Structure formats: structure tokens, C-alpha cells
């Protein structure tokens, strides 16, 4: 009986998709690997798009996940500029806009997310930008000249990083945020206030606790009217109000969808042989006992290989600690953990000096931690998070107390 070569298809030529394809080969899979992406580029990492790439400090090759010859060398069929129109879980078919159908034995969906659109009058004017792709960043870089008047709507990670990059490029920048401080949803008011002060020190005109009423202009952007009546002059408006997972293919294929594609701890969907990873995956996390959808670089980086190994039948459990990083001006940070609820924030060090740690506690236990301009503490923070012990806040704040000792001290 002739050997039939299995075909594994990955829809989404993203970081998650690229690392999954690589992991398949690393783990010895010798079947056909098809990696399909709707962009014209080979897979790349998105974090630089709002930072070094936007500022022109990195070129595309520096953001690419792999070198240009990587995919051919490993016999990975990379199909760029290719749109998947539907998937059929029963017939195990992927339909392409060209009319071609690709049969799969295993399928991985790494379709990512798309920016949430602003729905106010004038939102479709020329000069309103969103940032998700290389093309978006290229277009935005041309617009953000030193003479530009930039209004950033939304002070989440993308908005705050774009505002910082625009200031570093010499543009005048105003930032508008509904919450009371930047990044409040993730960091809370106390640490969010540190970022408020950071942006204000660098000349950002910050408007918090206020929404957007109208984008002003006839054909091109001229300004932004806020809900309190304030009018901000603008030649460029950047919208950063979150993203929406791209679940259309999964939904049409009757896969379970709920704030992303629902997957278990093995990143398997509700349909046999189909998996999901990255921004689009709402994955059950064994440590937290619930599903979490992570819009983080690290989730894409690590869920891709984990899904690949589950596709190979290894049933890998994805239980990594959530992690992300951000660089704004001269403040670099790393955040570990997951803190949808916290009742106390403890700082170690002085934010005014530009280097500090912050800890988010829930019922005395550290559920998340951030190191800002303090490096080589990641392993200690990881140990602290996984210890799941009540920690004395005074000891946590004391820079003379070793973090790892806090996980073993009988005085906790």
C-alpha cells in the first residue's frame, strides 16, 4: 500500500504560524507543510511596528521571523498574498480565493486580530490611520513628519508606543484616553500614572477621562473634537482602541467561538484535527482555571510551537506565564503574570529615578509583576508568581530583600 504524505495547513502567516511551521520540521514531521498568509510579506513580528520600525531604526529584515530562504530550505510552502475564503472541517478542505482547494490532515488557525474601528463622524477621512501591518507602518511613517500634528486616540500599548515614537520623530502629539490614566485597564491607576507623567515630560498633550466626538475635516483630517468640546488641531490621527480577533473562518465552519476561537489547554478547537494559536485563540489555561485570550508577542511565539506539537499528537499543555514588553522613550519594561483582579499594588524602587519594580497582589498573593529598567530579574519574578504564597507587602517593597527568598521565607 503506497505511503500517503500527510498535509498540515497553517492559515495565517504570522509569528504564531511561522513558529508552528518551524516546530513541525524541528520535531521531525516530513509531510507537507503549507503556510498561507494574505499579506505580501513573509511572516514578521509586530511589536517593532509601533517602535523601531515606525521610527526607521529597523528595516523589514530585522522584523522578519525567519530569513528569506528559511521556508524553501525546510520545504515549507509559504503562500503569501493568498486569501482563504472558507474551511470545511468535515471534508478537510481549505478553499482559496483563486478557486484552489487544499486538503489537510491537520489545520492550524493563526489568523490574528484586526484593529477595532472608530465609529464617529469623520472616522473615514484621509489622514486617519490604524496600525497593524507593515503596510500600515510604512504609510504612517510617511505621515509622521516633524511638522505633523498627531492626535492618538487610545492610550493602550499601541497608542502609547505610537505617541512616544511620534514625539521621538519630532511631531507634536496629543493623546486622548477615556480612562483616567494611560494603560489603566492593564496596569491600574497607580502605575498608569507613571506612564502619564512619562508622556507629559516628553511633551505629549494628554487628555484623559474624555472621549472623541468628531474627526473634523472635509476630505482630509483637520482636527479632533472631544466629548468635552475641546478641539485638537491634527494632520494625522492614529486610532489605537484595541483589536478584534479574526474569527470569521472559524465561525463559518461552526467552530466554537467566544472572544476568539475557543481552544483547550492543548490548543485544540471544537473540531477534530483543527487547532488555533496566537491572538485569535481563547485558550484554557490550567494555572488560572479559565480561558484567556492573550494579545501578546510571547503568546504567538510560544503557542505556535505548542500547537504544532499537539498537531503531531504530543498533546502539549500550554501553561506558560503570560508575558509582554514595551519600550517608550527611555523606559523599557517587562510584565509577567495575569491580573484581571487585584487589590493592592506594591512598588520597589522609585519611578522618579527611572528604574523600579511593581507587583500586583490579590488577597496577598502576587499575580503579576513588572520590571521597568531593571533587568535580569525575570527568573526571580517567575518563581515568585508560581510560588502562589502570601507575601508581606513591606518585604516585597524592600529592595534589600531577595525576591527568591520571599518564596521560601517562613515569615511570609
C-alpha positions as CSV (number, residue, x, y, z in Angstrom):
1,X,0.0,0.0,0.0
2,X,1.6,3.3,-1.1
3,X,2.6,5.8,1.6
4,X,0.3,8.8,1.7
5,X,2.1,12.0,2.7
6,X,0.1,13.9,5.4
7,X,-0.6,17.6,4.8
8,X,-0.6,20.1,7.7
9,X,-2.0,23.5,6.7
10,X,-1.5,26.7,8.7
11,X,-3.8,29.6,7.9
12,X,-2.1,32.8,9.0
13,X,1.5,33.6,8.0
14,X,2.1,35.3,11.3
15,X,4.6,34.9,14.1
16,X,2.4,32.0,15.5
17,X,2.1,30.4,12.1
18,X,5.8,30.7,11.3
19,X,7.0,29.3,14.6
20,X,4.5,26.5,14.3
21,X,5.7,25.6,10.8
22,X,9.3,25.7,12.1
23,X,8.4,23.5,15.1
24,X,6.9,20.9,12.8
25,X,10.1,20.4,11.0
26,X,12.2,20.6,14.1
27,X,10.1,17.8,15.6
28,X,10.7,15.6,12.5
29,X,7.5,16.0,10.6
30,X,8.3,15.1,7.0
31,X,4.9,15.6,5.5
32,X,3.7,18.6,3.5
33,X,3.5,22.0,5.4
34,X,1.5,24.8,3.8
35,X,1.7,28.2,5.4
36,X,-0.9,30.7,4.0
37,X,-0.9,34.4,4.5
38,X,-3.0,37.2,3.0
39,X,-0.2,39.8,3.2
40,X,2.5,40.1,0.6
41,X,5.3,39.6,3.1
42,X,6.9,36.6,4.7
43,X,6.0,36.3,8.5
44,X,7.2,39.2,10.7
45,X,7.0,40.3,14.3
46,X,4.5,43.1,15.1
47,X,6.0,44.8,18.2
48,X,8.6,46.8,16.2
49,X,5.9,48.3,14.0
50,X,5.0,50.9,16.7
51,X,8.6,51.4,17.8
52,X,11.9,50.9,15.9
53,X,10.3,50.1,12.5
54,X,8.0,53.1,12.7
55,X,10.9,55.3,13.6
56,X,13.0,53.9,10.7
57,X,15.6,52.4,13.0
58,X,14.9,48.8,11.8
59,X,14.2,47.5,8.3
60,X,11.8,44.7,7.4
61,X,14.5,42.0,7.5
62,X,15.1,42.9,11.2
63,X,11.4,42.3,11.9
64,X,11.0,39.1,9.9
65,X,10.6,35.9,11.9
66,X,12.9,34.0,9.6
67,X,15.3,34.7,6.8
68,X,14.0,34.9,3.2
69,X,15.4,31.4,2.3
70,X,14.3,29.7,5.6
71,X,11.0,28.4,4.2
72,X,12.4,26.9,1.0
73,X,15.3,25.3,2.8
74,X,12.8,23.5,5.1
75,X,10.3,22.7,2.4
76,X,7.6,24.8,3.9
77,X,5.2,26.0,1.2
78,X,4.8,29.7,2.1
79,X,2.0,31.2,0.1
80,X,1.8,35.0,0.5
81,X,-0.9,37.3,-0.9
82,X,-3.3,34.3,-0.6
83,X,-6.7,34.7,0.8
84,X,-8.5,31.7,2.4
85,X,-12.2,32.0,1.8
86,X,-13.5,29.1,3.8
87,X,-12.6,25.9,5.6
88,X,-14.5,22.6,5.7
89,X,-13.9,20.6,8.8
90,X,-15.8,17.6,7.5
91,X,-14.2,17.3,4.1
92,X,-10.9,18.7,5.5
93,X,-10.6,21.3,2.8
94,X,-9.3,24.9,2.7
95,X,-10.7,27.0,-0.1
96,X,-8.6,29.8,-1.6
97,X,-9.9,32.9,-3.4
98,X,-8.1,31.6,-6.5
99,X,-10.6,28.7,-6.6
100,X,-8.0,26.2,-5.4
101,X,-8.7,23.8,-2.6
102,X,-6.1,22.4,-0.3
103,X,-6.8,19.2,1.6
104,X,-5.5,18.9,5.1
105,X,-4.9,16.3,7.7
106,X,-4.3,18.8,10.4
107,X,-5.2,22.5,10.4
108,X,-3.9,25.4,12.5
109,X,-5.6,28.8,12.5
110,X,-3.3,31.7,13.4
111,X,-5.4,34.4,11.8
112,X,-4.6,37.0,14.5
113,X,-6.7,40.1,15.0
114,X,-7.8,43.3,13.3
115,X,-7.9,46.8,14.7
116,X,-11.2,47.9,16.3
117,X,-12.6,50.7,14.1
118,X,-13.6,54.1,15.4
119,X,-17.2,54.9,14.8
120,X,-17.6,58.6,15.0
121,X,-18.4,61.2,12.2
122,X,-15.2,61.8,10.1
123,X,-13.6,58.5,11.0
124,X,-13.2,57.7,7.3
125,X,-11.4,60.9,6.4
126,X,-8.0,60.8,4.8
127,X,-5.3,61.1,7.5
128,X,-6.9,58.6,9.9
129,X,-4.6,55.6,10.5
130,X,-4.6,52.3,12.1
131,X,-1.5,50.3,12.9
132,X,-1.4,46.5,12.5
133,X,0.7,45.6,9.4
134,X,3.9,46.5,7.8
135,X,2.0,48.5,5.1
136,X,0.2,50.4,7.9
137,X,3.6,51.3,9.5
138,X,5.1,52.3,6.2
139,X,2.2,54.6,5.4
140,X,2.2,56.1,8.9
141,X,5.9,56.7,8.9
142,X,5.5,58.9,5.8
143,X,2.8,60.9,7.5
144,X,4.5,61.5,10.9
145,X,7.0,64.2,9.9
146,X,8.4,66.7,12.4
147,X,5.8,69.2,11.1
148,X,2.9,66.8,11.8
149,X,0.3,67.4,14.4
150,X,-0.6,63.9,15.6
151,X,-3.6,63.0,17.7
152,X,-3.5,59.5,19.1
153,X,-6.9,58.1,20.1
154,X,-6.4,55.5,22.8
155,X,-3.6,55.2,25.4
156,X,-3.3,51.5,25.5
157,X,0.0,49.8,24.4
158,X,-0.2,50.6,20.7
159,X,-1.4,54.2,21.3
160,X,1.2,54.9,23.9
161,X,4.0,53.5,21.9
162,X,3.0,55.3,18.7
163,X,2.7,58.6,20.7
164,X,6.2,58.0,22.0
165,X,7.6,57.2,18.6
166,X,5.9,60.2,17.0
167,X,7.4,62.5,19.7
168,X,10.8,61.0,19.1
169,X,10.3,61.8,15.3
170,X,9.7,65.4,16.3
171,X,6.0,65.6,15.7
172,X,3.6,67.5,18.0
173,X,1.5,64.8,19.8
174,X,-1.8,64.8,21.7
175,X,-3.2,61.6,23.2
176,X,-6.8,61.0,24.1
177,X,-8.0,58.4,26.5
178,X,-11.4,57.5,28.1
179,X,-9.8,56.2,31.3
180,X,-8.2,58.4,33.9
181,X,-4.6,57.4,33.0
182,X,-2.8,55.6,30.2
183,X,-2.8,51.8,30.3
184,X,-5.3,51.8,33.3
185,X,-7.1,48.7,32.1
186,X,-3.9,46.6,32.5
187,X,-1.8,48.4,35.0
188,X,-4.3,50.2,37.2
189,X,-4.3,53.9,38.2
190,X,-1.1,53.9,40.2
191,X,1.3,52.5,37.6
192,X,-0.7,54.1,34.8
193,X,0.0,57.4,36.4
194,X,3.8,56.7,35.9
195,X,3.2,56.5,32.2
196,X,1.0,59.6,32.3
197,X,3.9,61.5,33.8
198,X,6.4,60.0,31.4
199,X,4.4,61.2,28.3
200,X,3.8,64.6,29.8
201,X,7.6,65.0,30.5
202,X,8.2,64.3,26.8
203,X,5.7,66.9,25.7
204,X,2.6,64.9,24.9
205,X,-0.6,66.9,25.3
206,X,-2.6,64.3,27.3
207,X,-6.4,64.4,27.5
208,X,-7.8,61.7,29.9
209,X,-11.3,60.9,31.0
210,X,-12.7,62.1,27.7
211,X,-13.9,60.6,24.5
212,X,-13.9,61.6,20.8
213,X,-17.0,63.3,19.4
214,X,-16.0,64.0,15.8
215,X,-13.0,63.9,13.4
216,X,-13.0,67.3,11.8
217,X,-12.3,67.9,8.1
218,X,-13.9,67.9,4.6
219,X,-11.7,65.3,2.8
220,X,-8.7,65.2,5.0
221,X,-8.2,65.4,8.7
222,X,-8.0,68.9,10.2
223,X,-8.8,68.3,13.9
224,X,-10.5,66.2,16.5
225,X,-13.4,67.4,18.6
226,X,-13.5,65.7,22.1
227,X,-16.7,65.0,24.0
228,X,-16.0,67.9,26.4
229,X,-15.9,70.3,23.4
230,X,-12.1,70.6,23.2
231,X,-10.8,70.8,19.6
232,X,-7.4,69.5,18.9
233,X,-5.7,70.5,15.6
234,X,-4.5,67.5,13.7
235,X,-2.9,66.5,10.4
236,X,-2.6,62.8,11.5
237,X,-5.0,60.8,13.6
238,X,-3.9,57.4,14.9
239,X,-6.6,55.1,16.3
240,X,-5.5,52.6,18.9
241,X,-8.6,51.4,20.7
242,X,-8.0,47.7,20.7
243,X,-8.3,44.8,18.3
244,X,-10.9,42.2,17.4
245,X,-10.0,38.5,16.8
246,X,-10.3,37.4,13.3
247,X,-12.8,34.5,13.8
248,X,-14.8,34.7,10.5
249,X,-13.4,31.5,9.1
250,X,-13.9,29.6,12.3
251,X,-17.4,30.9,12.8
252,X,-18.5,30.0,9.3
253,X,-17.0,26.5,9.8
254,X,-19.1,26.1,13.0
255,X,-16.2,26.0,15.4
256,X,-16.8,27.2,18.9
257,X,-16.2,30.9,19.1
258,X,-16.3,33.1,22.2
259,X,-14.0,36.2,22.3
260,X,-11.8,34.3,19.8
261,X,-11.6,30.7,18.8
262,X,-12.2,28.5,21.8
263,X,-9.4,26.0,22.4
264,X,-8.5,23.7,25.2
265,X,-5.1,23.5,27.0
266,X,-3.7,21.6,24.0
267,X,-4.8,24.5,21.7
268,X,-7.3,22.2,20.0
269,X,-10.6,23.6,18.8
270,X,-14.1,22.0,19.0
271,X,-13.4,20.3,15.6
272,X,-11.2,17.3,15.5
273,X,-7.8,17.9,13.9
274,X,-8.2,21.7,13.9
275,X,-6.1,23.9,16.3
276,X,-5.7,27.7,16.9
277,X,-2.9,29.8,18.4
278,X,-1.9,33.4,18.9
279,X,-4.1,36.5,19.2
280,X,-7.2,34.6,17.8
281,X,-7.1,31.8,20.4
282,X,-9.1,31.9,23.6
283,X,-7.2,29.2,25.3
284,X,-7.9,27.3,28.6
285,X,-5.0,28.0,31.0
286,X,-4.6,25.2,33.6
287,X,-3.0,27.5,36.1
288,X,-5.8,30.0,36.1
289,X,-8.6,27.5,35.6
290,X,-10.2,29.5,32.8
291,X,-9.8,30.6,29.2
292,X,-7.6,33.5,28.4
293,X,-7.1,35.3,25.0
294,X,-3.6,36.9,25.0
295,X,-2.8,39.6,22.5
296,X,0.9,39.3,23.4
297,X,4.0,38.7,21.3
298,X,5.1,35.9,23.6
299,X,1.8,34.0,23.2
300,X,2.2,34.0,19.5
301,X,5.8,33.0,19.8
302,X,5.2,30.1,22.2
303,X,1.7,28.9,21.3
304,X,2.7,28.3,17.7
305,X,5.2,25.5,18.6
306,X,2.9,24.2,21.3
307,X,0.1,23.8,18.8
308,X,2.4,22.2,16.3
309,X,3.4,19.5,18.8
310,X,-0.3,18.9,19.6
311,X,-0.9,18.5,15.9
312,X,1.7,15.8,15.9
313,X,-0.1,14.0,18.7
314,X,2.1,15.0,21.6
315,X,-0.8,16.7,23.5
316,X,1.4,19.5,24.8
317,X,-0.2,21.5,27.6
318,X,0.2,25.3,27.2
319,X,0.6,26.8,30.6
320,X,3.3,29.5,30.2
321,X,3.1,32.6,32.3
322,X,1.7,35.5,30.2
323,X,4.4,37.9,29.3
324,X,4.8,41.1,27.3
325,X,7.1,44.1,27.0
326,X,7.0,47.7,26.0
327,X,9.6,50.4,25.2
328,X,8.5,54.1,25.5
329,X,11.2,56.8,25.3
330,X,13.9,55.7,27.8
331,X,11.6,53.4,29.8
332,X,11.7,49.7,29.0
333,X,9.6,47.2,30.8
334,X,8.7,43.6,31.0
335,X,5.4,42.3,32.5
336,X,4.7,38.8,33.7
337,X,1.5,37.3,35.0
338,X,-2.2,37.9,34.7
339,X,-4.1,40.3,36.9
340,X,-7.7,40.8,35.9
341,X,-8.4,41.4,39.6
342,X,-6.0,42.9,42.1
343,X,-6.5,44.7,45.4
344,X,-3.0,46.1,46.0
345,X,-0.1,47.5,44.1
346,X,3.4,47.4,45.7
347,X,6.3,49.4,44.2
348,X,10.0,48.5,44.8
349,X,12.3,51.4,43.9
350,X,11.5,55.0,42.9
351,X,9.8,55.5,39.5
352,X,11.1,59.1,39.5
353,X,14.6,57.6,39.2
354,X,13.6,55.7,36.1
355,X,14.0,52.1,37.5
356,X,11.5,50.2,39.6
357,X,9.6,47.0,40.1
358,X,5.8,46.9,40.6
359,X,3.7,44.0,41.9
360,X,0.0,43.4,41.7
361,X,-1.4,41.4,44.6
362,X,-4.8,39.7,45.0
363,X,-5.6,38.5,48.5
364,X,-1.9,38.8,49.5
365,X,-0.6,36.7,46.5
366,X,1.5,38.2,43.7
367,X,-0.5,37.7,40.5
368,X,1.6,39.9,38.2
369,X,4.9,41.9,38.2
370,X,6.6,44.4,36.1
371,X,10.3,45.3,35.9
372,X,11.0,48.7,34.5
373,X,14.6,49.5,33.5
374,X,15.5,46.7,35.9
375,X,16.9,43.6,34.2
376,X,17.9,40.1,35.0
377,X,15.1,39.6,37.4
378,X,12.8,37.6,35.2
379,X,13.5,34.2,36.7
380,X,13.1,35.5,40.2
381,X,9.7,37.1,39.3
382,X,8.7,33.8,37.6
383,X,9.5,31.9,40.8
384,X,7.6,34.5,42.9
385,X,4.5,34.2,40.6
386,X,4.4,30.4,40.7
387,X,5.0,30.2,44.4
388,X,1.4,31.1,45.0
389,X,2.1,32.2,48.5
390,X,1.0,35.2,50.5
391,X,3.8,37.8,50.6
392,X,4.3,40.6,53.2
393,X,4.0,43.8,51.1
394,X,6.7,45.5,53.3
395,X,9.2,42.8,52.3
396,X,8.1,43.0,48.7
397,X,8.8,46.7,48.7
398,X,12.2,46.4,50.3
399,X,15.0,46.4,47.7
400,X,17.3,44.8,50.2
401,X,15.2,41.6,50.3
402,X,15.9,39.0,47.7
403,X,12.8,38.2,45.7
404,X,13.5,34.4,45.6
405,X,13.9,34.3,49.4
406,X,10.3,35.7,49.6
407,X,9.1,32.4,48.2
408,X,10.8,30.3,50.9
409,X,10.9,32.5,54.0
410,X,8.8,31.1,56.9
411,X,7.9,34.7,57.8
412,X,5.6,35.1,54.8
